[in-house]
Amino acid sequence: MTISSILSKAEHDKELSKQELNTLFQVPLFSPEYGLLLAAARKKSAEASQGQAEVHAQIGVNIAPCPMSCRFCAFSQSNQVFTESVVFPPEYIIEQAQQFEHDGANAVYLMCTADFSFEQFLEISEQVKQALKNDTVLVANIGDFTNKQAGQLRDIGFSGIYHAVRMGEGRDTKIPVEKRLETMQYAREHGLFIGTCLEPVGPEHTVEELVEKTLITRDVEPVYSGCARRIALEGTPLSTYGMISEARMAQLVAVVRLALPLNIPGNCTHEPTILGGVAGANVLWAEMGSNPRDNEKETEKKRGRTVHECRIMLEEAEWNVLNGPSQFYHPTLFERAVTP
């Protein structure tokens, strides 16, 4: 099939095959087909979301040398970027959450390391939930959990989770792919929306693995997918491979959008870029607190973007940015976006 015929198939919401995705991932950068690819993804993304984009905002609640030892992560025990454990005071976390809410974030995420106490996370989350407006969307970005714990997250007021089967999962991490998928299934069973993406992508990852992980993001029926590149953080072993360019990232963002059906409204790029928005990304993240891609304890002082900066990027990419609670993590989308 030609590139044009594959793009036409995707625009008409027909499922792309492994071979077709393989072809799109190998389109040469800056070729005429590259431009067509980004344009097709942007068109499909706008159709899926009725032209709306969102800014989601994440707060890292702790720092710890995590025993999962993911080779790309600042929190990895084996990487020794951070060697001491720190839990930010609830007052700090609440202040940051309220700041995000005030600045117009459409959803607020709470993130912790994989080994962080689930009970302590619930305690912090309950305080944050009580301090925010009733309709503020709260999302959990935490380690794997049980079926019972999925219900506890829902009961405390979370609308969904962010979870992914990462590039190199089980090879560059100590977490089996099956465990990641099991957690997402538990979330679905308890009515929690799932956000995911193809991440963290580095130059060494093969097209075959890009296709494999893209299909996983499609199969879990999320409310958004997308792509995030790996940051070459000093002190992490995978940093020796360097980073993919923003131009390549835009291509990956576009392919993932075309791979997913129209009933999945969101498409993300991380870290935030205008070019990602041009390629169809309609979700960007602001960040405060800890960050697995940063060696600064408070990422707002270094890598983390503000809500305002993310809104400007989306507007520069000609998106209409939603005002109010996230429509991607909205209960009325559950039946169309997620199979119970």
VEXKOLBA-662657 format. One record per residue (C-alpha): residue number from 1; residue in three letters; x, y, z. Coordinates in nm, 4 decimals, m for minus. Example, Ala and Ser with C-alpha at 12.3 -4.5 7.8 and 13.67 -1.06 7.14 Angstrom:
BEGIN
{1,'Ala',{1.2300,m0.4500,0.7800}},
{2,'Ser',{1.3670,m0.1060,0.7140}},
This chain:
BEGIN
{1,'Met',{0.0000,0.0000,0.0000}},
{2,'Thr',{0.1116,0.3571,m0.0613}},
{3,'Ile',{0.1545,0.6077,0.2209}},
{4,'Ser',{m0.1473,0.7995,0.0896}},
{5,'Ser',{m0.3679,0.4911,0.0976}},
{6,'Ile',{m0.2593,0.4059,0.4530}},
{7,'Leu',{m0.3326,0.7601,0.5685}},
{8,'Ser',{m0.6712,0.7527,0.3969}},
{9,'Lys',{m0.7525,0.4260,0.5698}},
{10,'Ala',{m0.6629,0.5741,0.9098}},
{11,'Glu',{m0.8608,0.8929,0.8457}},
{12,'His',{m1.1655,0.6781,0.7691}},
{13,'Asp',{m1.1172,0.5133,1.1098}},
{14,'Lys',{m1.0187,0.1739,0.9763}},
{15,'Glu',{m0.7752,m0.0300,1.1829}},
{16,'Leu',{m0.4156,m0.0238,1.0612}},
{17,'Ser',{m0.2170,m0.3461,1.0414}},
{18,'Lys',{0.1267,m0.4098,1.1895}},
{19,'Gln',{0.2819,m0.3750,0.8466}},
{20,'Glu',{0.1060,m0.0453,0.7821}},
{21,'Leu',{0.2260,0.0952,1.1132}},
{22,'Asn',{0.5738,m0.0324,1.0356}},
{23,'Thr',{0.5623,0.1627,0.7100}},
{24,'Leu',{0.4469,0.4862,0.8774}},
{25,'Phe',{0.7169,0.4673,1.1450}},
{26,'Gln',{0.9767,0.4532,0.8673}},
{27,'Val',{0.8585,0.7520,0.6628}},
{28,'Pro',{1.1709,0.9668,0.6052}},
{29,'Leu',{1.1803,1.2874,0.8064}},
{30,'Phe',{1.0948,1.6011,0.6072}},
{31,'Ser',{0.9846,1.4053,0.3024}},
{32,'Pro',{0.6543,1.4994,0.1345}},
{33,'Glu',{0.5039,1.1904,0.3001}},
{34,'Tyr',{0.6210,1.3175,0.6409}},
{35,'Gly',{0.4154,1.6325,0.5922}},
{36,'Leu',{0.1134,1.4301,0.4828}},
{37,'Leu',{0.1512,1.2056,0.7892}},
{38,'Leu',{0.1497,1.4955,1.0350}},
{39,'Ala',{m0.1426,1.6616,0.8589}},
{40,'Ala',{m0.3507,1.3423,0.8591}},
{41,'Ala',{m0.2856,1.2853,1.2292}},
{42,'Arg',{m0.3746,1.6434,1.3168}},
{43,'Lys',{m0.7009,1.6135,1.1218}},
{44,'Lys',{m0.7958,1.2872,1.2938}},
{45,'Ser',{m0.7022,1.4236,1.6364}},
{46,'Ala',{m0.9171,1.7334,1.5879}},
{47,'Glu',{m1.2080,1.5193,1.4748}},
{48,'Ala',{m1.1747,1.2847,1.7723}},
{49,'Ser',{m1.1726,1.5696,2.0260}},
{50,'Gln',{m1.4050,1.8154,1.8514}},
{51,'Gly',{m1.1072,2.0470,1.8165}},
{52,'Gln',{m1.0373,2.0695,2.1894}},
{53,'Ala',{m0.6994,2.0397,2.3607}},
{54,'Glu',{m0.6243,2.0068,2.7308}},
{55,'Val',{m0.3461,2.0837,2.9770}},
{56,'His',{m0.2966,1.8223,3.2451}},
{57,'Ala',{m0.0786,1.8965,3.5463}},
{58,'Gln',{0.1253,1.6533,3.7552}},
{59,'Ile',{0.2670,1.6735,4.1069}},
{60,'Gly',{0.5375,1.4288,4.2144}},
{61,'Val',{0.4679,1.3608,4.5820}},
{62,'Asn',{0.7909,1.1807,4.6731}},
{63,'Ile',{1.1494,1.1037,4.5803}},
{64,'Ala',{1.3092,0.7689,4.6598}},
{65,'Pro',{1.5699,0.5227,4.5320}},
{66,'Cys',{1.3125,0.2839,4.3849}},
{67,'Pro',{1.3919,m0.0921,4.3764}},
{68,'Met',{1.2235,m0.1339,4.0354}},
{69,'Ser',{1.5493,0.0115,3.8992}},
{70,'Cys',{1.4155,0.1256,3.5619}},
{71,'Arg',{1.7288,0.2092,3.3635}},
{72,'Phe',{1.5835,0.5367,3.2302}},
{73,'Cys',{1.4517,0.6765,3.5600}},
{74,'Ala',{1.5922,0.9343,3.8014}},
{75,'Phe',{1.4294,0.7445,4.0895}},
{76,'Ser',{1.6003,0.4144,4.0068}},
{77,'Gln',{1.7901,0.2713,4.3008}},
{78,'Ser',{2.0630,0.1415,4.0699}},
{79,'Asn',{2.1047,0.4756,3.8889}},
{80,'Gln',{2.1793,0.6658,4.2129}},
{81,'Val',{2.0550,1.0011,4.0865}},
{82,'Phe',{1.8616,1.0389,4.4115}},
{83,'Thr',{1.9979,0.8466,4.7108}},
{84,'Glu',{1.7697,0.9762,4.9878}},
{85,'Ser',{1.3955,0.9362,5.0343}},
{86,'Val',{1.1811,1.2487,5.0574}},
{87,'Val',{0.8039,1.2835,5.0890}},
{88,'Phe',{0.6793,1.6342,5.0204}},
{89,'Pro',{0.4599,1.7725,5.3019}},
{90,'Pro',{0.0840,1.7528,5.2341}},
{91,'Glu',{0.0719,2.1326,5.2601}},
{92,'Tyr',{0.3168,2.1653,4.9697}},
{93,'Ile',{0.1261,1.9137,4.7568}},
{94,'Ile',{m0.2069,2.0818,4.8286}},
{95,'Glu',{m0.0622,2.4249,4.7507}},
{96,'Gln',{0.0703,2.3004,4.4159}},
{97,'Ala',{m0.2594,2.1294,4.3310}},
{98,'Gln',{m0.4554,2.4445,4.4097}},
{99,'Gln',{m0.2114,2.6477,4.2004}},
{100,'Phe',{m0.2652,2.4137,3.9050}},
{101,'Glu',{m0.6408,2.4390,3.9553}},
{102,'His',{m0.6210,2.8190,3.9718}},
{103,'Asp',{m0.4060,2.8298,3.6570}},
{104,'Gly',{m0.6672,2.6361,3.4617}},
{105,'Ala',{m0.5304,2.2819,3.4465}},
{106,'Asn',{m0.7997,2.0501,3.3132}},
{107,'Ala',{m0.6821,1.7589,3.5294}},
{108,'Val',{m0.4475,1.7219,3.8273}},
{109,'Tyr',{m0.2260,1.4130,3.8572}},
{110,'Leu',{m0.0576,1.2814,4.1697}},
{111,'Met',{0.2545,1.0740,4.0999}},
{112,'Cys',{0.4694,0.8620,4.3293}},
{113,'Thr',{0.7466,0.6058,4.2968}},
{114,'Ala',{0.6513,0.2418,4.2378}},
{115,'Asp',{0.7362,0.1341,4.5926}},
{116,'Phe',{0.5623,0.4226,4.7716}},
{117,'Ser',{0.3168,0.3166,5.0432}},
{118,'Phe',{m0.0294,0.2841,4.8882}},
{119,'Glu',{m0.1919,0.3727,5.2195}},
{120,'Gln',{0.0162,0.6896,5.2490}},
{121,'Phe',{m0.0684,0.7788,4.8901}},
{122,'Leu',{m0.4395,0.7451,4.9711}},
{123,'Glu',{m0.4021,0.9651,5.2794}},
{124,'Ile',{m0.2301,1.2387,5.0795}},
{125,'Ser',{m0.4784,1.2044,4.7935}},
{126,'Glu',{m0.7775,1.2368,5.0236}},
{127,'Gln',{m0.6413,1.5631,5.1635}},
{128,'Val',{m0.5761,1.6951,4.8138}},
{129,'Lys',{m0.9227,1.5952,4.6928}},
{130,'Gln',{m1.0867,1.7752,4.9839}},
{131,'Ala',{m0.8854,2.0905,4.9113}},
{132,'Leu',{m0.9904,2.1090,4.5451}},
{133,'Lys',{m1.3193,2.1939,4.3778}},
{134,'Asn',{m1.5672,1.9083,4.3523}},
{135,'Asp',{m1.5435,1.8904,3.9739}},
{136,'Thr',{m1.1635,1.9047,3.9505}},
{137,'Val',{m1.0455,1.5859,3.7793}},
{138,'Leu',{m0.7899,1.3875,3.9800}},
{139,'Val',{m0.5682,1.1215,3.8168}},
{140,'Ala',{m0.3262,0.8746,3.9799}},
{141,'Asn',{0.0154,0.8002,3.8305}},
{142,'Ile',{0.1438,0.5289,4.0606}},
{143,'Gly',{0.2951,0.1819,4.0584}},
{144,'Asp',{0.1039,m0.1380,3.9953}},
{145,'Phe',{m0.1876,m0.2122,4.2271}},
{146,'Thr',{m0.4438,m0.4788,4.3130}},
{147,'Asn',{m0.8098,m0.5072,4.2193}},
{148,'Lys',{m0.9083,m0.3965,4.5687}},
{149,'Gln',{m0.6773,m0.0956,4.5525}},
{150,'Ala',{m0.8286,0.0067,4.2189}},
{151,'Gly',{m1.1627,0.0312,4.3978}},
{152,'Gln',{m1.0055,0.2389,4.6730}},
{153,'Leu',{m0.8665,0.4832,4.4194}},
{154,'Arg',{m1.2113,0.5205,4.2648}},
{155,'Asp',{m1.3797,0.5596,4.6046}},
{156,'Ile',{m1.1443,0.8338,4.7147}},
{157,'Gly',{m1.2275,1.0400,4.4069}},
{158,'Phe',{m0.9833,0.9544,4.1301}},
{159,'Ser',{m1.1314,0.9644,3.7805}},
{160,'Gly',{m0.8550,0.7592,3.6265}},
{161,'Ile',{m0.4933,0.6554,3.6118}},
{162,'Tyr',{m0.1906,0.7053,3.3922}},
{163,'His',{m0.0206,0.3711,3.3260}},
{164,'Ala',{0.1941,0.2342,3.0450}},
{165,'Val',{0.3784,m0.0711,2.9270}},
{166,'Arg',{0.7058,0.1091,2.8764}},
{167,'Met',{0.9637,0.0596,2.6034}},
{168,'Gly',{1.1913,m0.2176,2.7245}},
{169,'Glu',{0.9475,m0.3241,2.9959}},
{170,'Gly',{1.0874,m0.6337,3.1664}},
{171,'Arg',{1.4263,m0.5698,3.0059}},
{172,'Asp',{1.5114,m0.2175,3.1175}},
{173,'Thr',{1.2803,m0.2462,3.4184}},
{174,'Lys',{1.2116,m0.5127,3.6808}},
{175,'Ile',{0.8376,m0.5112,3.6068}},
{176,'Pro',{0.6791,m0.7812,3.3893}},
{177,'Val',{0.4592,m0.6631,3.1017}},
{178,'Glu',{0.1807,m0.8839,3.2379}},
{179,'Lys',{0.1817,m0.6925,3.5676}},
{180,'Arg',{0.1358,m0.3591,3.3907}},
{181,'Leu',{m0.1521,m0.4959,3.1835}},
{182,'Glu',{m0.3124,m0.6529,3.4910}},
{183,'Thr',{m0.3143,m0.3176,3.6696}},
{184,'Met',{m0.4863,m0.1504,3.3757}},
{185,'Gln',{m0.7478,m0.4244,3.3695}},
{186,'Tyr',{m0.8191,m0.3695,3.7402}},
{187,'Ala',{m0.8614,0.0015,3.6732}},
{188,'Arg',{m1.1100,m0.0688,3.3942}},
{189,'Glu',{m1.3101,m0.3049,3.6125}},
{190,'His',{m1.3587,m0.0249,3.8653}},
{191,'Gly',{m1.4542,0.2427,3.6132}},
{192,'Leu',{m1.1231,0.4270,3.6148}},
{193,'Phe',{m1.0214,0.5853,3.2841}},
{194,'Ile',{m0.6781,0.4948,3.1513}},
{195,'Gly',{m0.4316,0.7374,2.9982}},
{196,'Thr',{m0.1229,0.5839,2.8398}},
{197,'Cys',{0.1397,0.6385,2.5715}},
{198,'Leu',{0.4400,0.5044,2.3858}},
{199,'Glu',{0.7258,0.5813,2.6248}},
{200,'Pro',{1.0076,0.6475,2.6926}},
{201,'Val',{1.1335,0.6267,2.3344}},
{202,'Gly',{1.5050,0.6396,2.2581}},
{203,'Pro',{1.7114,0.6154,1.9367}},
{204,'Glu',{1.7930,0.2498,2.0041}},
{205,'His',{1.4339,0.1275,1.9981}},
{206,'Thr',{1.3435,m0.0745,1.6908}},
{207,'Val',{1.0467,m0.0154,1.4647}},
{208,'Glu',{0.9215,m0.3584,1.5683}},
{209,'Glu',{0.9048,m0.2547,1.9334}},
{210,'Leu',{0.7431,0.0781,1.8437}},
{211,'Val',{0.4697,m0.1144,1.6610}},
{212,'Glu',{0.4311,m0.3662,1.9435}},
{213,'Lys',{0.3888,m0.1008,2.2124}},
{214,'Thr',{0.1596,0.1096,1.9929}},
{215,'Leu',{m0.0737,m0.1877,1.9540}},
{216,'Ile',{m0.0727,m0.2353,2.3318}},
{217,'Thr',{m0.1837,0.1257,2.3798}},
{218,'Arg',{m0.4664,0.0613,2.1329}},
{219,'Asp',{m0.5702,m0.2636,2.2995}},
{220,'Val',{m0.6126,m0.1127,2.6466}},
{221,'Glu',{m0.8745,0.1288,2.5053}},
{222,'Pro',{m0.7471,0.4441,2.6783}},
{223,'Val',{m0.8915,0.7941,2.6717}},
{224,'Tyr',{m0.5629,0.9087,2.5219}},
{225,'Ser',{m0.2368,0.7649,2.3978}},
{226,'Gly',{0.0564,0.9413,2.2377}},
{227,'Cys',{0.4328,0.9409,2.2742}},
{228,'Ala',{0.7073,1.0588,2.5095}},
{229,'Arg',{1.0763,1.0599,2.4354}},
{230,'Arg',{1.3332,0.9448,2.6859}},
{231,'Ile',{1.5341,1.2268,2.8399}},
{232,'Ala',{1.9087,1.1560,2.8399}},
{233,'Leu',{1.9445,1.2215,3.2113}},
{234,'Glu',{2.3022,1.2191,3.3368}},
{235,'Gly',{2.3607,0.9216,3.5636}},
{236,'Thr',{2.1182,0.6874,3.3876}},
{237,'Pro',{2.2710,0.4087,3.1733}},
{238,'Leu',{2.0405,0.4591,2.8745}},
{239,'Ser',{2.1537,0.8214,2.8444}},
{240,'Thr',{2.4507,0.6932,2.6425}},
{241,'Tyr',{2.2114,0.6351,2.3514}},
{242,'Gly',{2.1163,1.0029,2.3436}},
{243,'Met',{1.7694,1.1277,2.2503}},
{244,'Ile',{1.5415,1.1276,1.9500}},
{245,'Ser',{1.4740,1.4691,1.7986}},
{246,'Glu',{1.1522,1.6664,1.8361}},
{247,'Ala',{1.1007,1.6159,1.4627}},
{248,'Arg',{1.1120,1.2376,1.5071}},
{249,'Met',{0.8908,1.2686,1.8154}},
{250,'Ala',{0.6282,1.4482,1.6079}},
{251,'Gln',{0.6280,1.1584,1.3651}},
{252,'Leu',{0.5757,0.9050,1.6446}},
{253,'Val',{0.2961,1.1144,1.7946}},
{254,'Ala',{0.1293,1.1238,1.4536}},
{255,'Val',{0.1571,0.7497,1.3918}},
{256,'Val',{0.0119,0.6643,1.7325}},
{257,'Arg',{m0.2834,0.8974,1.6694}},
{258,'Leu',{m0.3537,0.7318,1.3356}},
{259,'Ala',{m0.3263,0.3861,1.4929}},
{260,'Leu',{m0.6043,0.4554,1.7426}},
{261,'Pro',{m0.9783,0.4818,1.6700}},
{262,'Leu',{m1.1786,0.8025,1.6748}},
{263,'Asn',{m1.3553,0.7066,1.9982}},
{264,'Ile',{m1.0266,0.7716,2.1789}},
{265,'Pro',{m1.0299,1.1530,2.2028}},
{266,'Gly',{m0.6814,1.2323,2.3284}},
{267,'Asn',{m0.3274,1.2255,2.1959}},
{268,'Cys',{m0.0294,1.3421,2.3990}},
{269,'Thr',{0.3310,1.4448,2.3547}},
{270,'His',{0.5859,1.4742,2.6316}},
{271,'Glu',{0.7765,1.6765,2.7068}},
{272,'Pro',{0.5587,1.9592,2.5657}},
{273,'Thr',{0.6400,2.0954,2.2193}},
{274,'Ile',{0.4583,2.3081,1.9645}},
{275,'Leu',{0.5553,2.0666,1.6872}},
{276,'Gly',{0.3865,1.7854,1.8799}},
{277,'Gly',{0.0685,1.9898,1.8787}},
{278,'Val',{0.1006,2.0419,1.5038}},
{279,'Ala',{0.1318,1.6633,1.4653}},
{280,'Gly',{m0.1924,1.5973,1.6509}},
{281,'Ala',{m0.1065,1.6095,2.0219}},
{282,'Asn',{m0.3929,1.7667,2.2157}},
{283,'Val',{m0.2697,1.6890,2.5680}},
{284,'Leu',{0.0350,1.8560,2.7267}},
{285,'Trp',{0.1588,1.8314,3.0868}},
{286,'Ala',{0.2668,2.0910,3.3361}},
{287,'Glu',{0.4740,1.9553,3.6261}},
{288,'Met',{0.5689,2.0348,3.9843}},
{289,'Gly',{0.7350,1.8355,4.2612}},
{290,'Ser',{0.9446,1.5342,4.1700}},
{291,'Asn',{0.9991,1.4178,3.8128}},
{292,'Pro',{1.1536,1.0882,3.6907}},
{293,'Arg',{1.3215,1.2787,3.4056}},
{294,'Asp',{1.4856,1.5453,3.6239}},
{295,'Asn',{1.7713,1.5536,3.8748}},
{296,'Glu',{1.6200,1.8612,4.0423}},
{297,'Lys',{1.4015,1.7742,4.3431}},
{298,'Glu',{1.1416,2.0316,4.2482}},
{299,'Thr',{1.1049,2.0053,3.8736}},
{300,'Glu',{0.9284,2.3421,3.8430}},
{301,'Lys',{1.2762,2.4884,3.8971}},
{302,'Lys',{1.4181,2.3072,3.5931}},
{303,'Arg',{1.2349,2.0815,3.3422}},
{304,'Gly',{0.8752,2.1267,3.4514}},
{305,'Arg',{0.6498,2.3487,3.2382}},
{306,'Thr',{0.3710,2.5666,3.3777}},
{307,'Val',{0.0051,2.5462,3.2784}},
{308,'His',{0.0403,2.8849,3.1132}},
{309,'Glu',{0.3378,2.7726,2.9030}},
{310,'Cys',{0.1514,2.4596,2.7910}},
{311,'Arg',{m0.1572,2.6605,2.6954}},
{312,'Ile',{0.0557,2.8950,2.4864}},
{313,'Met',{0.2167,2.5990,2.3052}},
{314,'Leu',{m0.1221,2.4493,2.2218}},
{315,'Glu',{m0.2548,2.7848,2.1050}},
{316,'Glu',{0.0557,2.8350,1.8902}},
{317,'Ala',{m0.0284,2.4994,1.7326}},
{318,'Glu',{m0.3797,2.6368,1.6589}},
{319,'Trp',{m0.5691,2.4324,1.9193}},
{320,'Asn',{m0.8674,2.5554,2.1185}},
{321,'Val',{m0.7727,2.4884,2.4795}},
{322,'Leu',{m1.0554,2.3675,2.7012}},
{323,'Asn',{m1.1618,2.5766,2.9982}},
{324,'Gly',{m1.2887,2.3665,3.2874}},
{325,'Pro',{m1.2625,2.0011,3.3933}},
{326,'Ser',{m1.1141,1.7497,3.1512}},
{327,'Gln',{m1.3510,1.6052,2.8941}},
{328,'Phe',{m1.1126,1.3160,2.8292}},
{329,'Tyr',{m1.1488,1.1912,3.1873}},
{330,'His',{m1.5212,1.2599,3.1941}},
{331,'Pro',{m1.7723,0.9969,3.3144}},
{332,'Thr',{m1.9975,1.0352,3.0095}},
{333,'Leu',{m1.7112,0.9178,2.7888}},
{334,'Phe',{m1.6742,0.5898,2.9731}},
{335,'Glu',{m1.9064,0.3791,2.7605}},
{336,'Arg',{m1.7637,0.4983,2.4305}},
{337,'Ala',{m1.3974,0.5050,2.5302}},
{338,'Val',{m1.3624,0.2008,2.7560}},
{339,'Thr',{m1.5141,m0.1433,2.7413}},
{340,'Pro',{m1.6269,m0.2439,3.0942}},
